[in-house]
């Protein structure tokens, strides 16, 4: 079985889940070793052990759900670019920031400040 890989299309929260699952796994292993070596028989200890195991399973089980339902992380490529087509036919290519609408608005204001008339915006061109 191949281990899951982090891709650029993964939402940022997937990194937190992967780290959490790893930390919980190490904690479960340490608690199991401590219980065996110290011969712990207290119920509270094993309740804590069960909680950590449950959190580990939850962190692992949530990874594919977050991958499917989470918003994708920004990618590099054509989807991050747009073109302002000016009235004289000139094309001005821009790169989007985290907010596409804000990036387009800033480009329009800047071109307007230079007395350029934008006739159309083309998204996803590069």
N, CA, C and O atoms as a GROMACS GRO file, in nm:
protein
  504
    1UNK      N    1   0.084  -0.118   0.000
    1UNK     CA    2   0.000   0.000   0.000
    1UNK      C    3   0.089   0.124   0.000
    1UNK      O    4   0.181   0.136   0.080
    2UNK      N    5   0.060   0.216  -0.090
    2UNK     CA    6   0.140   0.336  -0.103
    2UNK      C    7   0.095   0.440  -0.001
    2UNK      O    8  -0.024   0.456   0.025
    3UNK      N    9   0.192   0.512   0.056
    3UNK     CA   10   0.157   0.615   0.153
    3UNK      C   11   0.100   0.736   0.081
    3UNK      O   12   0.141   0.766  -0.031
    4UNK      N   13   0.005   0.806   0.145
    4UNK     CA   14  -0.054   0.924   0.080
    4UNK      C   15   0.050   1.034   0.064
    4UNK      O   16   0.140   1.049   0.146
    5UNK      N   17   0.035   1.109  -0.043
    5UNK     CA   18   0.126   1.219  -0.072
    5UNK      C   19   0.051   1.350  -0.062
    5UNK      O   20  -0.067   1.359  -0.094
    6UNK      N   21   0.121   1.452  -0.017
    6UNK     CA   22   0.063   1.586  -0.012
    6UNK      C   23   0.080   1.648  -0.149
    6UNK      O   24   0.191   1.651  -0.203
    7UNK      N   25  -0.029   1.696  -0.206
    7UNK     CA   26  -0.023   1.759  -0.337
    7UNK      C   27  -0.059   1.906  -0.324
    7UNK      O   28  -0.108   1.952  -0.220
    8UNK      N   29  -0.035   1.980  -0.432
    8UNK     CA   30  -0.066   2.123  -0.429
    8UNK      C   31  -0.216   2.148  -0.429
    8UNK      O   32  -0.260   2.257  -0.394
    9UNK      N   33  -0.295   2.048  -0.466
    9UNK     CA   34  -0.440   2.066  -0.465
    9UNK      C   35  -0.502   2.037  -0.328
    9UNK      O   36  -0.622   2.056  -0.309
   10UNK      N   37  -0.420   1.992  -0.233
   10UNK     CA   38  -0.469   1.965  -0.098
   10UNK      C   39  -0.496   2.096  -0.025
   10UNK      O   40  -0.421   2.192  -0.041
   11UNK      N   41  -0.602   2.099   0.056
   11UNK     CA   42  -0.625   2.218   0.139
   11UNK      C   43  -0.517   2.227   0.246
   11UNK      O   44  -0.460   2.126   0.287
   12UNK      N   45  -0.489   2.349   0.293
   12UNK     CA   46  -0.384   2.365   0.394
   12UNK      C   47  -0.410   2.287   0.523
   12UNK      O   48  -0.314   2.247   0.590
   13UNK      N   49  -0.534   2.263   0.558
   13UNK     CA   50  -0.565   2.192   0.682
   13UNK      C   51  -0.521   2.046   0.680
   13UNK      O   52  -0.512   1.983   0.785
   14UNK      N   53  -0.492   1.991   0.563
   14UNK     CA   54  -0.449   1.850   0.556
   14UNK      C   55  -0.314   1.834   0.625
   14UNK      O   56  -0.287   1.729   0.683
   15UNK      N   57  -0.229   1.936   0.619
   15UNK     CA   58  -0.099   1.929   0.684
   15UNK      C   59  -0.115   1.915   0.835
   15UNK      O   60  -0.040   1.841   0.898
   16UNK      N   61  -0.211   1.984   0.891
   16UNK     CA   62  -0.237   1.976   1.035
   16UNK      C   63  -0.281   1.835   1.072
   16UNK      O   64  -0.236   1.779   1.172
   17UNK      N   65  -0.370   1.777   0.991
   17UNK     CA   66  -0.418   1.641   1.020
   17UNK      C   67  -0.306   1.538   1.010
   17UNK      O   68  -0.300   1.445   1.091
   18UNK      N   69  -0.219   1.554   0.914
   18UNK     CA   70  -0.109   1.458   0.898
   18UNK      C   71  -0.014   1.467   1.017
   18UNK      O   72   0.028   1.365   1.071
   19UNK      N   73   0.020   1.589   1.058
   19UNK     CA   74   0.106   1.606   1.175
   19UNK      C   75   0.039   1.554   1.301
   19UNK      O   76   0.103   1.488   1.383
   20UNK      N   77  -0.090   1.583   1.317
   20UNK     CA   78  -0.162   1.537   1.436
   20UNK      C   79  -0.164   1.385   1.442
   20UNK      O   80  -0.143   1.326   1.548
   21UNK      N   81  -0.191   1.320   1.329
   21UNK     CA   82  -0.194   1.174   1.326
   21UNK      C   83  -0.057   1.117   1.365
   21UNK      O   84  -0.049   1.018   1.438
   22UNK      N   85   0.049   1.178   1.316
   22UNK     CA   86   0.183   1.131   1.351
   22UNK      C   87   0.214   1.148   1.499
   22UNK      O   88   0.269   1.059   1.564
   23UNK      N   89   0.177   1.264   1.553
   23UNK     CA   90   0.201   1.290   1.695
   23UNK      C   91   0.120   1.196   1.782
   23UNK      O   92   0.170   1.143   1.881
   24UNK      N   93  -0.007   1.174   1.745
   24UNK     CA   94  -0.090   1.080   1.822
   24UNK      C   95  -0.034   0.938   1.814
   24UNK      O   96  -0.037   0.865   1.914
   25UNK      N   97   0.017   0.898   1.699
   25UNK     CA   98   0.073   0.763   1.684
   25UNK      C   99   0.195   0.745   1.775
   25UNK      O  100   0.209   0.642   1.840
   26UNK      N  101   0.281   0.844   1.777
   26UNK     CA  102   0.399   0.837   1.863
   26UNK      C  103   0.357   0.835   2.011
   26UNK      O  104   0.414   0.762   2.092
   27UNK      N  105   0.256   0.914   2.045
   27UNK     CA  106   0.206   0.918   2.183
   27UNK      C  107   0.147   0.784   2.223
   27UNK      O  108   0.171   0.736   2.334
   28UNK      N  109   0.070   0.722   2.133
   28UNK     CA  110   0.012   0.590   2.162
   28UNK      C  111   0.123   0.488   2.185
   28UNK      O  112   0.116   0.407   2.278
   29UNK      N  113   0.226   0.492   2.101
   29UNK     CA  114   0.337   0.397   2.117
   29UNK      C  115   0.408   0.420   2.252
   29UNK      O  116   0.440   0.325   2.322
   30UNK      N  117   0.430   0.547   2.286
   30UNK     CA  118   0.497   0.576   2.413
   30UNK      C  119   0.412   0.532   2.532
   30UNK      O  120   0.464   0.476   2.628
   31UNK      N  121   0.281   0.557   2.526
   31UNK     CA  122   0.192   0.515   2.634
   31UNK      C  123   0.188   0.362   2.648
   31UNK      O  124   0.184   0.310   2.759
   32UNK      N  125   0.190   0.292   2.535
   32UNK     CA  126   0.189   0.145   2.539
   32UNK      C  127   0.318   0.092   2.600
   32UNK      O  128   0.316  -0.001   2.681
   33UNK      N  129   0.430   0.150   2.560
   33UNK     CA  130   0.559   0.107   2.615
   33UNK      C  131   0.564   0.135   2.766
   33UNK      O  132   0.608   0.050   2.844
   34UNK      N  133   0.520   0.254   2.805
   34UNK     CA  134   0.519   0.289   2.947
   34UNK      C  135   0.428   0.195   3.027
   34UNK      O  136   0.464   0.154   3.138
   35UNK      N  137   0.312   0.161   2.972
   35UNK     CA  138   0.220   0.071   3.042
   35UNK      C  139   0.282  -0.068   3.060
   35UNK      O  140   0.264  -0.132   3.163
   36UNK      N  141   0.353  -0.113   2.958
   36UNK     CA  142   0.414  -0.246   2.967
   36UNK      C  143   0.531  -0.248   3.064
   36UNK      O  144   0.545  -0.340   3.145
   37UNK      N  145   0.616  -0.146   3.055
   37UNK     CA  146   0.735  -0.145   3.141
   37UNK      C  147   0.703  -0.116   3.287
   37UNK      O  148   0.762  -0.176   3.377
   38UNK      N  149   0.609  -0.026   3.311
   38UNK     CA  150   0.576   0.014   3.448
   38UNK      C  151   0.462  -0.070   3.505
   38UNK      O  152   0.425  -0.054   3.621
   39UNK      N  153   0.408  -0.160   3.424
   39UNK     CA  154   0.297  -0.246   3.466
   39UNK      C  155   0.185  -0.164   3.531
   39UNK      O  156   0.141  -0.192   3.643
   40UNK      N  157   0.140  -0.064   3.457
   40UNK     CA  158   0.034   0.024   3.505
   40UNK      C  159  -0.100  -0.048   3.497
   40UNK      O  160  -0.131  -0.111   3.396
   41UNK      N  161  -0.178  -0.040   3.603
   41UNK     CA  162  -0.308  -0.108   3.605
   41UNK      C  163  -0.422  -0.013   3.639
   41UNK      O  164  -0.534  -0.057   3.664
   42UNK      N  165  -0.396   0.116   3.640
   42UNK     CA  166  -0.499   0.214   3.675
   42UNK      C  167  -0.592   0.237   3.556
   42UNK      O  168  -0.547   0.250   3.442
   43UNK      N  169  -0.721   0.243   3.584
   43UNK     CA  170  -0.821   0.260   3.478
   43UNK      C  171  -0.808   0.396   3.409
   43UNK      O  172  -0.828   0.406   3.288
   44UNK      N  173  -0.774   0.499   3.484
   44UNK     CA  174  -0.760   0.632   3.427
   44UNK      C  175  -0.653   0.638   3.320
   44UNK      O  176  -0.666   0.709   3.221
   45UNK      N  177  -0.544   0.562   3.341
   45UNK     CA  178  -0.436   0.559   3.243
   45UNK      C  179  -0.486   0.501   3.111
   45UNK      O  180  -0.455   0.553   3.004
   46UNK      N  181  -0.563   0.393   3.120
   46UNK     CA  182  -0.612   0.328   2.998
   46UNK      C  183  -0.726   0.407   2.934
   46UNK      O  184  -0.750   0.394   2.814
   47UNK      N  185  -0.796   0.487   3.012
   47UNK     CA  186  -0.894   0.578   2.953
   47UNK      C  187  -0.822   0.685   2.870
   47UNK      O  188  -0.865   0.718   2.759
   48UNK      N  189  -0.713   0.738   2.923
   48UNK     CA  190  -0.632   0.833   2.849
   48UNK      C  191  -0.576   0.767   2.723
   48UNK      O  192  -0.576   0.826   2.615
   49UNK      N  193  -0.528   0.646   2.738
   49UNK     CA  194  -0.476   0.570   2.624
   49UNK      C  195  -0.583   0.556   2.516
   49UNK      O  196  -0.555   0.575   2.398
   50UNK      N  197  -0.705   0.523   2.556
   50UNK     CA  198  -0.815   0.507   2.462
   50UNK      C  199  -0.851   0.638   2.392
   50UNK      O  200  -0.883   0.638   2.273
   51UNK      N  201  -0.846   0.748   2.466
   51UNK     CA  202  -0.876   0.879   2.407
   51UNK      C  203  -0.772   0.913   2.300
   51UNK      O  204  -0.807   0.960   2.192
   52UNK      N  205  -0.644   0.888   2.330
   52UNK     CA  206  -0.539   0.919   2.233
   52UNK      C  207  -0.551   0.829   2.109
   52UNK      O  208  -0.531   0.875   1.997
   53UNK      N  209  -0.583   0.701   2.130
   53UNK     CA  210  -0.604   0.612   2.016
   53UNK      C  211  -0.722   0.661   1.931
   53UNK      O  212  -0.714   0.663   1.808
   54UNK      N  213  -0.830   0.702   1.997
   54UNK     CA  214  -0.947   0.754   1.924
   54UNK      C  215  -0.914   0.879   1.845
   54UNK      O  216  -0.957   0.894   1.731
   55UNK      N  217  -0.837   0.969   1.904
   55UNK     CA  218  -0.795   1.090   1.832
   55UNK      C  219  -0.707   1.056   1.713
   55UNK      O  220  -0.717   1.120   1.608
   56UNK      N  221  -0.621   0.956   1.728
   56UNK     CA  222  -0.536   0.914   1.618
   56UNK      C  223  -0.619   0.859   1.502
   56UNK      O  224  -0.597   0.894   1.387
   57UNK      N  225  -0.715   0.774   1.535
   57UNK     CA  226  -0.803   0.718   1.431
   57UNK      C  227  -0.882   0.829   1.363
   57UNK      O  228  -0.898   0.828   1.241
   58UNK      N  229  -0.930   0.924   1.440
   58UNK     CA  230  -1.006   1.036   1.384
   58UNK      C  231  -0.918   1.119   1.290
   58UNK      O  232  -0.962   1.155   1.181
   59UNK      N  233  -0.795   1.150   1.332
   59UNK     CA  234  -0.705   1.228   1.248
   59UNK      C  235  -0.673   1.155   1.117
   59UNK      O  236  -0.658   1.219   1.013
   60UNK      N  237  -0.664   1.024   1.122
   60UNK     CA  238  -0.638   0.946   1.001
   60UNK      C  239  -0.762   0.940   0.913
   60UNK      O  240  -0.754   0.956   0.792
   61UNK      N  241  -0.877   0.917   0.974
   61UNK     CA  242  -1.002   0.903   0.898
   61UNK      C  243  -1.046   1.034   0.834
   61UNK      O  244  -1.111   1.033   0.729
   62UNK      N  245  -1.012   1.147   0.895
   62UNK     CA  246  -1.054   1.276   0.840
   62UNK      C  247  -0.972   1.321   0.720
   62UNK      O  248  -1.017   1.408   0.644
   63UNK      N  249  -0.855   1.265   0.700
   63UNK     CA  250  -0.770   1.309   0.590
   63UNK      C  251  -0.837   1.297   0.452
   63UNK      O  252  -0.837   1.395   0.378
   64UNK      N  253  -0.894   1.182   0.415
   64UNK     CA  254  -0.958   1.176   0.283
   64UNK      C  255  -1.084   1.263   0.275
   64UNK      O  256  -1.117   1.314   0.168
   65UNK      N  257  -1.152   1.281   0.388
   65UNK     CA  258  -1.272   1.366   0.388
   65UNK      C  259  -1.232   1.511   0.362
   65UNK      O  260  -1.294   1.580   0.280
   66UNK      N  261  -1.128   1.557   0.431
   66UNK     CA  262  -1.082   1.694   0.412
   66UNK      C  263  -1.027   1.713   0.271
   66UNK      O  264  -1.047   1.818   0.210
   67UNK      N  265  -0.959   1.612   0.218
   67UNK     CA  266  -0.909   1.621   0.080
   67UNK      C  267  -1.024   1.637  -0.018
   67UNK      O  268  -1.014   1.714  -0.114
   68UNK      N  269  -1.133   1.566   0.004
   68UNK     CA  270  -1.244   1.570  -0.090
   68UNK      C  271  -1.327   1.697  -0.074
   68UNK      O  272  -1.368   1.757  -0.173
   69UNK      N  273  -1.354   1.736   0.051
   69UNK     CA  274  -1.446   1.847   0.076
   69UNK      C  275  -1.378   1.982   0.100
   69UNK      O  276  -1.442   2.087   0.087
   70UNK      N  277  -1.250   1.980   0.133
   70UNK     CA  278  -1.180   2.104   0.163
   70UNK      C  279  -1.156   2.187   0.038
   70UNK      O  280  -1.153   2.136  -0.073
   71UNK      N  281  -1.138   2.315   0.059
   71UNK     CA  282  -1.108   2.401  -0.054
   71UNK      C  283  -0.964   2.377  -0.096
   71UNK      O  284  -0.876   2.364  -0.011
   72UNK      N  285  -0.939   2.370  -0.224
   72UNK     CA  286  -0.803   2.341  -0.269
   72UNK      C  287  -0.709   2.456  -0.242
   72UNK      O  288  -0.748   2.573  -0.242
   73UNK      N  289  -0.586   2.422  -0.219
   73UNK     CA  290  -0.483   2.524  -0.202
   73UNK      C  291  -0.456   2.589  -0.337
   73UNK      O  292  -0.477   2.527  -0.441
   74UNK      N  293  -0.409   2.712  -0.336
   74UNK     CA  294  -0.378   2.776  -0.464
   74UNK      C  295  -0.274   2.696  -0.540
   74UNK      O  296  -0.179   2.644  -0.481
   75UNK      N  297  -0.290   2.687  -0.669
   75UNK     CA  298  -0.196   2.615  -0.753
   75UNK      C  299  -0.128   2.714  -0.846
   75UNK      O  300  -0.179   2.823  -0.872
   76UNK      N  301  -0.014   2.674  -0.894
   76UNK     CA  302   0.053   2.757  -0.993
   76UNK      C  303   0.010   2.710  -1.130
   76UNK      O  304   0.010   2.589  -1.156
   77UNK      N  305  -0.026   2.798  -1.214
   77UNK     CA  306  -0.071   2.760  -1.346
   77UNK      C  307  -0.163   2.862  -1.405
   77UNK      O  308  -0.171   2.976  -1.359
   78UNK      N  309  -0.234   2.820  -1.510
   78UNK     CA  310  -0.319   2.911  -1.585
   78UNK      C  311  -0.432   2.968  -1.503
   78UNK      O  312  -0.476   3.080  -1.528
   79UNK      N  313  -0.482   2.894  -1.405
   79UNK     CA  314  -0.597   2.941  -1.328
   79UNK      C  315  -0.564   3.062  -1.242
   79UNK      O  316  -0.655   3.128  -1.192
   80UNK      N  317  -0.436   3.093  -1.224
   80UNK     CA  318  -0.397   3.206  -1.142
   80UNK      C  319  -0.368   3.330  -1.224
   80UNK      O  320  -0.312   3.427  -1.172
   81UNK      N  321  -0.404   3.330  -1.348
   81UNK     CA  322  -0.376   3.444  -1.434
   81UNK      C  323  -0.506   3.493  -1.498
   81UNK      O  324  -0.601   3.418  -1.517
   82UNK      N  325  -0.505   3.620  -1.530
   82UNK     CA  326  -0.614   3.675  -1.608
   82UNK      C  327  -0.556   3.782  -1.700
   82UNK      O  328  -0.446   3.833  -1.676
   83UNK      N  329  -0.629   3.814  -1.803
   83UNK     CA  330  -0.584   3.912  -1.902
   83UNK      C  331  -0.688   4.022  -1.911
   83UNK      O  332  -0.808   3.995  -1.922
   84UNK      N  333  -0.642   4.146  -1.907
   84UNK     CA  334  -0.727   4.262  -1.932
   84UNK      C  335  -0.708   4.300  -2.079
   84UNK      O  336  -0.597   4.334  -2.121
   85UNK      N  337  -0.815   4.292  -2.155
   85UNK     CA  338  -0.809   4.331  -2.296
   85UNK      C  339  -0.852   4.477  -2.305
   85UNK      O  340  -0.962   4.513  -2.264
   86UNK      N  341  -0.763   4.560  -2.359
   86UNK     CA  342  -0.789   4.704  -2.366
   86UNK      C  343  -0.860   4.740  -2.496
   86UNK      O  344  -0.864   4.660  -2.589
   87UNK      N  345  -0.916   4.860  -2.500
   87UNK     CA  346  -0.993   4.905  -2.616
   87UNK      C  347  -0.907   4.915  -2.741
   87UNK      O  348  -0.959   4.905  -2.852
   88UNK      N  349  -0.776   4.934  -2.726
   88UNK     CA  350  -0.688   4.941  -2.843
   88UNK      C  351  -0.638   4.803  -2.886
   88UNK      O  352  -0.555   4.794  -2.976
   89UNK      N  353  -0.687   4.696  -2.822
   89UNK     CA  354  -0.650   4.559  -2.858
   89UNK      C  355  -0.533   4.504  -2.778
   89UNK      O  356  -0.504   4.385  -2.782
   90UNK      N  357  -0.465   4.592  -2.706
   90UNK     CA  358  -0.352   4.547  -2.624
   90UNK      C  359  -0.402   4.455  -2.512
   90UNK      O  360  -0.511   4.476  -2.459
   91UNK      N  361  -0.323   4.356  -2.478
   91UNK     CA  362  -0.358   4.260  -2.374
   91UNK      C  363  -0.260   4.274  -2.259
   91UNK      O  364  -0.138   4.269  -2.279
   92UNK      N  365  -0.312   4.293  -2.137
   92UNK     CA  366  -0.229   4.309  -2.018
   92UNK      C  367  -0.255   4.189  -1.928
   92UNK      O  368  -0.364   4.171  -1.875
   93UNK      N  369  -0.151   4.106  -1.913
   93UNK     CA  370  -0.165   3.985  -1.832
   93UNK      C  371  -0.132   4.016  -1.687
   93UNK      O  372  -0.036   4.088  -1.658
   94UNK      N  373  -0.212   3.963  -1.596
   94UNK     CA  374  -0.192   3.982  -1.451
   94UNK      C  375  -0.198   3.846  -1.381
   94UNK      O  376  -0.257   3.750  -1.430
   95UNK      N  377  -0.135   3.843  -1.266
   95UNK     CA  378  -0.140   3.725  -1.180
   95UNK      C  379  -0.234   3.753  -1.065
   95UNK      O  380  -0.232   3.862  -1.008
   96UNK      N  381  -0.318   3.656  -1.031
   96UNK     CA  382  -0.413   3.677  -0.922
   96UNK      C  383  -0.345   3.656  -0.788
   96UNK      O  384  -0.246   3.583  -0.778
   97UNK      N  385  -0.399   3.720  -0.687
   97UNK     CA  386  -0.356   3.696  -0.550
   97UNK      C  387  -0.450   3.594  -0.489
   97UNK      O  388  -0.514   3.518  -0.561
   98UNK      N  389  -0.460   3.593  -0.357
   98UNK     CA  390  -0.550   3.497  -0.291
   98UNK      C  391  -0.697   3.523  -0.323
   98UNK      O  392  -0.779   3.432  -0.313
   99UNK      N  393  -0.731   3.647  -0.361
   99UNK     CA  394  -0.870   3.682  -0.390
   99UNK      C  395  -0.878   3.732  -0.534
   99UNK      O  396  -0.829   3.841  -0.566
  100UNK      N  397  -0.940   3.653  -0.621
  100UNK     CA  398  -0.949   3.687  -0.763
  100UNK      C  399  -1.020   3.820  -0.784
  100UNK      O  400  -0.973   3.903  -0.862
  101UNK      N  401  -1.132   3.840  -0.718
  101UNK     CA  402  -1.209   3.963  -0.738
  101UNK      C  403  -1.128   4.085  -0.700
  101UNK      O  404  -1.131   4.187  -0.770
  102UNK      N  405  -1.055   4.077  -0.590
  102UNK     CA  406  -0.972   4.189  -0.548
  102UNK      C  407  -0.859   4.214  -0.647
  102UNK      O  408  -0.827   4.330  -0.676
  103UNK      N  409  -0.800   4.109  -0.700
  103UNK     CA  410  -0.692   4.124  -0.798
  103UNK      C  411  -0.742   4.191  -0.925
  103UNK      O  412  -0.676   4.279  -0.980
  104UNK      N  413  -0.861   4.150  -0.973
  104UNK     CA  414  -0.918   4.211  -1.093
  104UNK      C  415  -0.953   4.356  -1.066
  104UNK      O  416  -0.927   4.443  -1.150
  105UNK      N  417  -1.011   4.385  -0.951
  105UNK     CA  418  -1.048   4.522  -0.917
  105UNK      C  419  -0.924   4.612  -0.911
  105UNK      O  420  -0.927   4.725  -0.960
  106UNK      N  421  -0.815   4.562  -0.851
  106UNK     CA  422  -0.693   4.641  -0.845
  106UNK      C  423  -0.637   4.669  -0.984
  106UNK      O  424  -0.592   4.780  -1.012
  107UNK      N  425  -0.641   4.567  -1.071
  107UNK     CA  426  -0.592   4.584  -1.208
  107UNK      C  427  -0.676   4.687  -1.282
  107UNK      O  428  -0.623   4.771  -1.354
  108UNK      N  429  -0.808   4.680  -1.265
  108UNK     CA  430  -0.896   4.777  -1.331
  108UNK      C  431  -0.870   4.919  -1.283
  108UNK      O  432  -0.866   5.013  -1.363
  109UNK      N  433  -0.852   4.935  -1.152
  109UNK     CA  434  -0.822   5.069  -1.098
  109UNK      C  435  -0.690   5.122  -1.151
  109UNK      O  436  -0.679   5.238  -1.190
  110UNK      N  437  -0.590   5.036  -1.153
  110UNK     CA  438  -0.458   5.078  -1.201
  110UNK      C  439  -0.463   5.117  -1.349
  110UNK      O  440  -0.406   5.219  -1.389
  111UNK      N  441  -0.530   5.036  -1.430
  111UNK     CA  442  -0.540   5.069  -1.573
  111UNK      C  443  -0.623   5.196  -1.594
  111UNK      O  444  -0.591   5.276  -1.682
  112UNK      N  445  -0.726   5.214  -1.515
  112UNK     CA  446  -0.808   5.334  -1.524
  112UNK      C  447  -0.726   5.458  -1.487
  112UNK      O  448  -0.742   5.563  -1.547
  113UNK      N  449  -0.638   5.445  -1.388
  113UNK     CA  450  -0.551   5.556  -1.349
  113UNK      C  451  -0.456   5.597  -1.462
  113UNK      O  452  -0.411   5.711  -1.467
  114UNK      N  453  -0.427   5.502  -1.552
  114UNK     CA  454  -0.341   5.530  -1.667
  114UNK      C  455  -0.423   5.560  -1.793
  114UNK      O  456  -0.373   5.554  -1.906
  115UNK      N  457  -0.551   5.593  -1.771
  115UNK     CA  458  -0.642   5.628  -1.882
  115UNK      C  459  -0.654   5.516  -1.986
  115UNK      O  460  -0.669   5.544  -2.105
  116UNK      N  461  -0.649   5.394  -1.941
  116UNK     CA  462  -0.669   5.279  -2.029
  116UNK      C  463  -0.812   5.228  -2.010
  116UNK      O  464  -0.861   5.221  -1.897
  117UNK      N  465  -0.877   5.193  -2.121
  117UNK     CA  466  -1.015   5.144  -2.112
  117UNK      C  467  -1.014   4.992  -2.133
  117UNK      O  468  -0.969   4.943  -2.237
  118UNK      N  469  -1.064   4.919  -2.034
  118UNK     CA  470  -1.068   4.773  -2.041
  118UNK      C  471  -1.201   4.733  -2.102
  118UNK      O  472  -1.307   4.776  -2.056
  119UNK      N  473  -1.195   4.651  -2.208
  119UNK     CA  474  -1.318   4.606  -2.272
  119UNK      C  475  -1.360   4.468  -2.225
  119UNK      O  476  -1.478   4.434  -2.231
  120UNK      N  477  -1.264   4.390  -2.179
  120UNK     CA  478  -1.302   4.254  -2.135
  120UNK      C  479  -1.191   4.197  -2.046
  120UNK      O  480  -1.075   4.235  -2.056
  121UNK      N  481  -1.232   4.106  -1.960
  121UNK     CA  482  -1.140   4.031  -1.872
  121UNK      C  483  -1.148   3.885  -1.914
  121UNK      O  484  -1.257   3.828  -1.923
  122UNK      N  485  -1.032   3.823  -1.939
  122UNK     CA  486  -1.027   3.680  -1.972
  122UNK      C  487  -0.962   3.608  -1.855
  122UNK      O  488  -0.850   3.640  -1.816
  123UNK      N  489  -1.032   3.511  -1.801
  123UNK     CA  490  -0.982   3.434  -1.687
  123UNK      C  491  -0.916   3.306  -1.733
  123UNK      O  492  -0.953   3.249  -1.835
  124UNK      N  493  -0.817   3.263  -1.656
  124UNK     CA  494  -0.753   3.134  -1.682
  124UNK      C  495  -0.670   3.131  -1.807
  124UNK      O  496  -0.652   3.024  -1.867
  125UNK      N  497  -0.617   3.243  -1.850
  125UNK     CA  498  -0.531   3.246  -1.968
  125UNK      C  499  -0.389   3.268  -1.922
  125UNK      O  500  -0.366   3.334  -1.821
  126UNK      N  501  -0.297   3.216  -1.993
  126UNK     CA  502  -0.162   3.235  -1.949
  126UNK      C  503  -0.060   3.227  -2.051
  126UNK      O  504   0.059   3.241  -2.021
   0.00000   0.00000   0.00000
